Amino acid sequence: MELISDWVFQFIGQPPVDFTIFAQTINDPNVLGQIQKSFSHFVQTGQAWALLIGLVIGYMIRNLTSYG
């Protein structure tokens, strides 16, 4: 595999890349529960309000600085 990939990269002209594949163990397979927990933490810490305020202020600044 390495000989073929080295030849391909020499032909294309890009530097070789390490093709090591990393395996990981899954401790909590409850993906939807993790998303719900993350979203509730996002709201509880006030980051949702900061996002909304930033979007509104950014939209206002964009409209004030655009021409036409």
Gaussian input, Z-matrix of N, CA and C with variables (Angstrom, degrees):
# hf/3-21g

backbone

0 1
 N
 C     1     B1
 C     2     B2     1     A1
 N     3     B3     2     A2     1     D1
 C     4     B4     3     A3     2     D2
 C     5     B5     4     A4     3     D3
 N     6     B6     5     A5     4     D4
 C     7     B7     6     A6     5     D5
 C     8     B8     7     A7     6     D6
 N     9     B9     8     A8     7     D7
 C    10    B10     9     A9     8     D8
 C    11    B11    10    A10     9     D9
 N    12    B12    11    A11    10    D10
 C    13    B13    12    A12    11    D11
 C    14    B14    13    A13    12    D12
 N    15    B15    14    A14    13    D13
 C    16    B16    15    A15    14    D14
 C    17    B17    16    A16    15    D15
 N    18    B18    17    A17    16    D16
 C    19    B19    18    A18    17    D17
 C    20    B20    19    A19    18    D18
 N    21    B21    20    A20    19    D19
 C    22    B22    21    A21    20    D20
 C    23    B23    22    A22    21    D21
 N    24    B24    23    A23    22    D22
 C    25    B25    24    A24    23    D23
 C    26    B26    25    A25    24    D24
 N    27    B27    26    A26    25    D25
 C    28    B28    27    A27    26    D26
 C    29    B29    28    A28    27    D27
 N    30    B30    29    A29    28    D28
 C    31    B31    30    A30    29    D29
 C    32    B32    31    A31    30    D30
 N    33    B33    32    A32    31    D31
 C    34    B34    33    A33    32    D32
 C    35    B35    34    A34    33    D33
 N    36    B36    35    A35    34    D34
 C    37    B37    36    A36    35    D35
 C    38    B38    37    A37    36    D36
 N    39    B39    38    A38    37    D37
 C    40    B40    39    A39    38    D38
 C    41    B41    40    A40    39    D39
 N    42    B42    41    A41    40    D40
 C    43    B43    42    A42    41    D41
 C    44    B44    43    A43    42    D42
 N    45    B45    44    A44    43    D43
 C    46    B46    45    A45    44    D44
 C    47    B47    46    A46    45    D45
 N    48    B48    47    A47    46    D46
 C    49    B49    48    A48    47    D47
 C    50    B50    49    A49    48    D48
 N    51    B51    50    A50    49    D49
 C    52    B52    51    A51    50    D50
 C    53    B53    52    A52    51    D51
 N    54    B54    53    A53    52    D52
 C    55    B55    54    A54    53    D53
 C    56    B56    55    A55    54    D54
 N    57    B57    56    A56    55    D55
 C    58    B58    57    A57    56    D56
 C    59    B59    58    A58    57    D57
 N    60    B60    59    A59    58    D58
 C    61    B61    60    A60    59    D59
 C    62    B62    61    A61    60    D60
 N    63    B63    62    A62    61    D61
 C    64    B64    63    A63    62    D62
 C    65    B65    64    A64    63    D63
 N    66    B66    65    A65    64    D64
 C    67    B67    66    A66    65    D65
 C    68    B68    67    A67    66    D66
 N    69    B69    68    A68    67    D67
 C    70    B70    69    A69    68    D68
 C    71    B71    70    A70    69    D69
 N    72    B72    71    A71    70    D70
 C    73    B73    72    A72    71    D71
 C    74    B74    73    A73    72    D72
 N    75    B75    74    A74    73    D73
 C    76    B76    75    A75    74    D74
 C    77    B77    76    A76    75    D75
 N    78    B78    77    A77    76    D76
 C    79    B79    78    A78    77    D77
 C    80    B80    79    A79    78    D78
 N    81    B81    80    A80    79    D79
 C    82    B82    81    A81    80    D80
 C    83    B83    82    A82    81    D81
 N    84    B84    83    A83    82    D82
 C    85    B85    84    A84    83    D83
 C    86    B86    85    A85    84    D84
 N    87    B87    86    A86    85    D85
 C    88    B88    87    A87    86    D86
 C    89    B89    88    A88    87    D87
 N    90    B90    89    A89    88    D88
 C    91    B91    90    A90    89    D89
 C    92    B92    91    A91    90    D90
 N    93    B93    92    A92    91    D91
 C    94    B94    93    A93    92    D92
 C    95    B95    94    A94    93    D93
 N    96    B96    95    A95    94    D94
 C    97    B97    96    A96    95    D95
 C    98    B98    97    A97    96    D96
 N    99    B99    98    A98    97    D97
 C   100   B100    99    A99    98    D98
 C   101   B101   100   A100    99    D99
 N   102   B102   101   A101   100   D100
 C   103   B103   102   A102   101   D101
 C   104   B104   103   A103   102   D102
 N   105   B105   104   A104   103   D103
 C   106   B106   105   A105   104   D104
 C   107   B107   106   A106   105   D105
 N   108   B108   107   A107   106   D106
 C   109   B109   108   A108   107   D107
 C   110   B110   109   A109   108   D108
 N   111   B111   110   A110   109   D109
 C   112   B112   111   A111   110   D110
 C   113   B113   112   A112   111   D111
 N   114   B114   113   A113   112   D112
 C   115   B115   114   A114   113   D113
 C   116   B116   115   A115   114   D114
 N   117   B117   116   A116   115   D115
 C   118   B118   117   A117   116   D116
 C   119   B119   118   A118   117   D117
 N   120   B120   119   A119   118   D118
 C   121   B121   120   A120   119   D119
 C   122   B122   121   A121   120   D120
 N   123   B123   122   A122   121   D121
 C   124   B124   123   A123   122   D122
 C   125   B125   124   A124   123   D123
 N   126   B126   125   A125   124   D124
 C   127   B127   126   A126   125   D125
 C   128   B128   127   A127   126   D126
 N   129   B129   128   A128   127   D127
 C   130   B130   129   A129   128   D128
 C   131   B131   130   A130   129   D129
 N   132   B132   131   A131   130   D130
 C   133   B133   132   A132   131   D131
 C   134   B134   133   A133   132   D132
 N   135   B135   134   A134   133   D133
 C   136   B136   135   A135   134   D134
 C   137   B137   136   A136   135   D135
 N   138   B138   137   A137   136   D136
 C   139   B139   138   A138   137   D137
 C   140   B140   139   A139   138   D138
 N   141   B141   140   A140   139   D139
 C   142   B142   141   A141   140   D140
 C   143   B143   142   A142   141   D141
 N   144   B144   143   A143   142   D142
 C   145   B145   144   A144   143   D143
 C   146   B146   145   A145   144   D144
 N   147   B147   146   A146   145   D145
 C   148   B148   147   A147   146   D146
 C   149   B149   148   A148   147   D147
 N   150   B150   149   A149   148   D148
 C   151   B151   150   A150   149   D149
 C   152   B152   151   A151   150   D150
 N   153   B153   152   A152   151   D151
 C   154   B154   153   A153   152   D152
 C   155   B155   154   A154   153   D153
 N   156   B156   155   A155   154   D154
 C   157   B157   156   A156   155   D155
 C   158   B158   157   A157   156   D156
 N   159   B159   158   A158   157   D157
 C   160   B160   159   A159   158   D158
 C   161   B161   160   A160   159   D159
 N   162   B162   161   A161   160   D160
 C   163   B163   162   A162   161   D161
 C   164   B164   163   A163   162   D162
 N   165   B165   164   A164   163   D163
 C   166   B166   165   A165   164   D164
 C   167   B167   166   A166   165   D165
 N   168   B168   167   A167   166   D166
 C   169   B169   168   A168   167   D167
 C   170   B170   169   A169   168   D168
 N   171   B171   170   A170   169   D169
 C   172   B172   171   A171   170   D170
 C   173   B173   172   A172   171   D171
 N   174   B174   173   A173   172   D172
 C   175   B175   174   A174   173   D173
 C   176   B176   175   A175   174   D174
 N   177   B177   176   A176   175   D175
 C   178   B178   177   A177   176   D176
 C   179   B179   178   A178   177   D177
 N   180   B180   179   A179   178   D178
 C   181   B181   180   A180   179   D179
 C   182   B182   181   A181   180   D180
 N   183   B183   182   A182   181   D181
 C   184   B184   183   A183   182   D182
 C   185   B185   184   A184   183   D183
 N   186   B186   185   A185   184   D184
 C   187   B187   186   A186   185   D185
 C   188   B188   187   A187   186   D186
 N   189   B189   188   A188   187   D187
 C   190   B190   189   A189   188   D188
 C   191   B191   190   A190   189   D189
 N   192   B192   191   A191   190   D190
 C   193   B193   192   A192   191   D191
 C   194   B194   193   A193   192   D192
 N   195   B195   194   A194   193   D193
 C   196   B196   195   A195   194   D194
 C   197   B197   196   A196   195   D195
 N   198   B198   197   A197   196   D196
 C   199   B199   198   A198   197   D197
 C   200   B200   199   A199   198   D198
 N   201   B201   200   A200   199   D199
 C   202   B202   201   A201   200   D200
 C   203   B203   202   A202   201   D201

   B1=1.4497
   B2=1.5255
   B3=1.3298
   B4=1.4566
   B5=1.5181
   B6=1.3222
   B7=1.4630
   B8=1.5217
   B9=1.3257
   B10=1.4645
   B11=1.5257
   B12=1.3508
   B13=1.4542
   B14=1.5247
   B15=1.3349
   B16=1.4575
   B17=1.5293
   B18=1.3161
   B19=1.4511
   B20=1.5253
   B21=1.3397
   B22=1.4628
   B23=1.5205
   B24=1.3344
   B25=1.4549
   B26=1.5218
   B27=1.3241
   B28=1.4578
   B29=1.5282
   B30=1.3223
   B31=1.4559
   B32=1.5219
   B33=1.3296
   B34=1.4654
   B35=1.5274
   B36=1.3185
   B37=1.4423
   B38=1.5188
   B39=1.3198
   B40=1.4566
   B41=1.5192
   B42=1.3349
   B43=1.4644
   B44=1.5206
   B45=1.3212
   B46=1.4661
   B47=1.5184
   B48=1.3044
   B49=1.4581
   B50=1.5164
   B51=1.3109
   B52=1.4553
   B53=1.5280
   B54=1.3237
   B55=1.4512
   B56=1.5241
   B57=1.3306
   B58=1.4577
   B59=1.5238
   B60=1.3030
   B61=1.4592
   B62=1.5213
   B63=1.3207
   B64=1.4563
   B65=1.5210
   B66=1.3135
   B67=1.4576
   B68=1.5154
   B69=1.3086
   B70=1.4523
   B71=1.5140
   B72=1.3056
   B73=1.4461
   B74=1.5256
   B75=1.2922
   B76=1.4584
   B77=1.5155
   B78=1.3355
   B79=1.4604
   B80=1.5216
   B81=1.3362
   B82=1.4590
   B83=1.5240
   B84=1.3492
   B85=1.4559
   B86=1.5294
   B87=1.3201
   B88=1.4632
   B89=1.5333
   B90=1.3276
   B91=1.4593
   B92=1.5212
   B93=1.3204
   B94=1.4642
   B95=1.5244
   B96=1.3185
   B97=1.4566
   B98=1.5176
   B99=1.3370
   B100=1.4669
   B101=1.5221
   B102=1.3288
   B103=1.4648
   B104=1.5179
   B105=1.3307
   B106=1.4632
   B107=1.5234
   B108=1.3096
   B109=1.4655
   B110=1.5279
   B111=1.3162
   B112=1.4646
   B113=1.5206
   B114=1.3290
   B115=1.4646
   B116=1.5216
   B117=1.3223
   B118=1.4703
   B119=1.5274
   B120=1.3295
   B121=1.4598
   B122=1.5274
   B123=1.3400
   B124=1.4598
   B125=1.5210
   B126=1.3234
   B127=1.4628
   B128=1.5252
   B129=1.3249
   B130=1.4661
   B131=1.5235
   B132=1.3078
   B133=1.4677
   B134=1.5216
   B135=1.3218
   B136=1.4548
   B137=1.5068
   B138=1.2973
   B139=1.4529
   B140=1.5298
   B141=1.3285
   B142=1.4620
   B143=1.5228
   B144=1.3458
   B145=1.4611
   B146=1.5188
   B147=1.3158
   B148=1.4602
   B149=1.5309
   B150=1.3246
   B151=1.4604
   B152=1.5156
   B153=1.3205
   B154=1.4591
   B155=1.5246
   B156=1.3297
   B157=1.4656
   B158=1.5306
   B159=1.3176
   B160=1.4584
   B161=1.5118
   B162=1.3346
   B163=1.4591
   B164=1.5237
   B165=1.3372
   B166=1.4616
   B167=1.5235
   B168=1.3287
   B169=1.4669
   B170=1.5268
   B171=1.3025
   B172=1.4616
   B173=1.5161
   B174=1.3303
   B175=1.4664
   B176=1.5222
   B177=1.3343
   B178=1.4676
   B179=1.5251
   B180=1.3278
   B181=1.4626
   B182=1.5215
   B183=1.3128
   B184=1.4621
   B185=1.5149
   B186=1.3309
   B187=1.4607
   B188=1.5230
   B189=1.3248
   B190=1.4500
   B191=1.5342
   B192=1.3185
   B193=1.4606
   B194=1.5281
   B195=1.3178
   B196=1.4627
   B197=1.5261
   B198=1.2856
   B199=1.4532
   B200=1.5085
   B201=1.3011
   B202=1.4606
   B203=1.4487
   A1=110.56
   A2=117.25
   A3=119.93
   A4=111.39
   A5=117.01
   A6=119.33
   A7=111.01
   A8=115.95
   A9=119.66
   A10=110.24
   A11=117.26
   A12=119.64
   A13=111.19
   A14=118.03
   A15=120.13
   A16=110.87
   A17=116.83
   A18=120.35
   A19=111.17
   A20=116.69
   A21=120.45
   A22=110.09
   A23=117.49
   A24=120.10
   A25=111.56
   A26=117.85
   A27=119.83
   A28=110.23
   A29=116.14
   A30=120.79
   A31=110.87
   A32=117.42
   A33=121.62
   A34=110.63
   A35=116.98
   A36=120.53
   A37=113.65
   A38=117.47
   A39=121.12
   A40=109.09
   A41=117.10
   A42=119.30
   A43=111.37
   A44=117.04
   A45=119.53
   A46=111.85
   A47=115.70
   A48=123.38
   A49=108.11
   A50=116.50
   A51=120.51
   A52=108.63
   A53=116.79
   A54=121.91
   A55=112.95
   A56=117.24
   A57=119.94
   A58=109.70
   A59=115.67
   A60=121.08
   A61=107.98
   A62=115.95
   A63=120.89
   A64=110.03
   A65=116.33
   A66=121.89
   A67=108.39
   A68=116.04
   A69=120.00
   A70=109.41
   A71=115.82
   A72=120.65
   A73=108.79
   A74=116.20
   A75=122.17
   A76=107.87
   A77=115.57
   A78=120.00
   A79=111.94
   A80=117.82
   A81=121.82
   A82=108.63
   A83=117.75
   A84=119.85
   A85=113.85
   A86=118.50
   A87=122.04
   A88=109.26
   A89=116.05
   A90=121.47
   A91=111.22
   A92=117.57
   A93=120.27
   A94=111.25
   A95=117.50
   A96=120.77
   A97=111.99
   A98=116.40
   A99=120.56
   A100=110.99
   A101=116.85
   A102=120.49
   A103=110.20
   A104=116.79
   A105=120.71
   A106=111.24
   A107=116.94
   A108=121.25
   A109=110.81
   A110=117.04
   A111=120.91
   A112=111.59
   A113=117.08
   A114=120.51
   A115=110.97
   A116=117.24
   A117=118.98
   A118=110.92
   A119=118.14
   A120=121.42
   A121=110.15
   A122=117.13
   A123=123.01
   A124=111.03
   A125=116.69
   A126=121.25
   A127=110.70
   A128=118.10
   A129=121.92
   A130=112.36
   A131=117.95
   A132=120.36
   A133=112.87
   A134=118.03
   A135=121.10
   A136=114.33
   A137=117.68
   A138=120.61
   A139=111.48
   A140=117.65
   A141=120.62
   A142=110.04
   A143=117.05
   A144=120.46
   A145=110.33
   A146=117.42
   A147=120.58
   A148=110.49
   A149=117.08
   A150=120.90
   A151=110.69
   A152=117.29
   A153=120.69
   A154=111.81
   A155=116.95
   A156=120.53
   A157=109.91
   A158=117.57
   A159=120.83
   A160=112.83
   A161=117.56
   A162=120.67
   A163=111.16
   A164=116.76
   A165=120.64
   A166=110.42
   A167=117.16
   A168=120.25
   A169=110.61
   A170=118.33
   A171=121.54
   A172=112.13
   A173=116.81
   A174=120.54
   A175=110.47
   A176=116.17
   A177=120.15
   A178=110.99
   A179=117.46
   A180=120.75
   A181=110.65
   A182=117.23
   A183=120.11
   A184=111.02
   A185=116.38
   A186=119.29
   A187=112.15
   A188=117.71
   A189=120.18
   A190=112.14
   A191=117.24
   A192=120.23
   A193=113.29
   A194=118.45
   A195=119.18
   A196=110.25
   A197=114.85
   A198=120.55
   A199=109.40
   A200=117.36
   A201=121.79
   A202=111.20
   D1=-40.14
   D2=-178.10
   D3=-67.02
   D4=-38.49
   D5=-179.63
   D6=-64.79
   D7=-40.57
   D8=-179.92
   D9=-67.85
   D10=-45.37
   D11=-178.67
   D12=-66.17
   D13=-37.46
   D14=176.92
   D15=-63.49
   D16=-40.67
   D17=178.82
   D18=-65.45
   D19=-42.14
   D20=179.48
   D21=-63.33
   D22=-44.00
   D23=-178.85
   D24=-68.36
   D25=-32.96
   D26=175.84
   D27=-68.50
   D28=-37.42
   D29=179.69
   D30=-68.36
   D31=-42.65
   D32=-179.12
   D33=-75.67
   D34=-35.70
   D35=178.83
   D36=101.18
   D37=15.12
   D38=178.31
   D39=-103.40
   D40=151.81
   D41=179.01
   D42=-68.38
   D43=151.04
   D44=179.72
   D45=-65.84
   D46=149.22
   D47=-178.71
   D48=-121.29
   D49=142.91
   D50=177.31
   D51=-75.69
   D52=121.37
   D53=-175.86
   D54=-94.14
   D55=28.59
   D56=-179.03
   D57=-69.04
   D58=132.18
   D59=178.55
   D60=-101.67
   D61=125.80
   D62=-179.63
   D63=-93.06
   D64=133.06
   D65=175.54
   D66=-99.86
   D67=150.51
   D68=178.61
   D69=-138.11
   D70=153.95
   D71=177.10
   D72=-98.88
   D73=143.39
   D74=-179.48
   D75=-100.77
   D76=115.77
   D77=-179.00
   D78=-83.81
   D79=-39.10
   D80=-177.73
   D81=-130.08
   D82=102.60
   D83=-176.84
   D84=-78.56
   D85=2.43
   D86=-178.33
   D87=-81.69
   D88=83.40
   D89=-174.94
   D90=-68.15
   D91=-44.66
   D92=-179.32
   D93=-64.11
   D94=-36.40
   D95=176.22
   D96=-65.15
   D97=-38.14
   D98=177.30
   D99=-66.13
   D100=-39.61
   D101=178.40
   D102=-65.06
   D103=-43.34
   D104=179.58
   D105=-63.74
   D106=-41.72
   D107=178.72
   D108=-64.98
   D109=-42.13
   D110=178.94
   D111=-65.24
   D112=-40.78
   D113=179.94
   D114=-67.68
   D115=-40.89
   D116=178.44
   D117=-65.72
   D118=-36.19
   D119=175.60
   D120=-66.45
   D121=-37.98
   D122=177.51
   D123=-60.43
   D124=-40.83
   D125=-179.77
   D126=-76.25
   D127=-43.08
   D128=-176.43
   D129=-64.70
   D130=-32.52
   D131=-177.72
   D132=-85.00
   D133=-1.15
   D134=177.23
   D135=85.19
   D136=6.00
   D137=-178.96
   D138=-70.43
   D139=-27.10
   D140=177.91
   D141=-66.02
   D142=-42.34
   D143=177.79
   D144=-65.28
   D145=-40.29
   D146=178.62
   D147=-62.67
   D148=-39.03
   D149=177.98
   D150=-63.92
   D151=-47.21
   D152=-179.42
   D153=-63.35
   D154=-44.29
   D155=179.38
   D156=-64.11
   D157=-41.46
   D158=177.89
   D159=-63.45
   D160=-38.51
   D161=177.48
   D162=-65.37
   D163=-42.61
   D164=-179.61
   D165=-65.59
   D166=-47.65
   D167=-179.88
   D168=-64.32
   D169=-41.01
   D170=177.91
   D171=-63.33
   D172=-39.46
   D173=177.73
   D174=-65.25
   D175=-41.26
   D176=178.89
   D177=-64.56
   D178=-43.95
   D179=179.52
   D180=-65.47
   D181=-38.46
   D182=178.03
   D183=-62.33
   D184=-41.89
   D185=179.76
   D186=-69.86
   D187=-32.92
   D188=179.74
   D189=-73.79
   D190=-30.11
   D191=-175.64
   D192=-96.91
   D193=-6.66
   D194=-179.51
   D195=-84.67
   D196=151.05
   D197=-178.90
   D198=-106.76
   D199=127.44
   D200=174.07
   D201=95.86

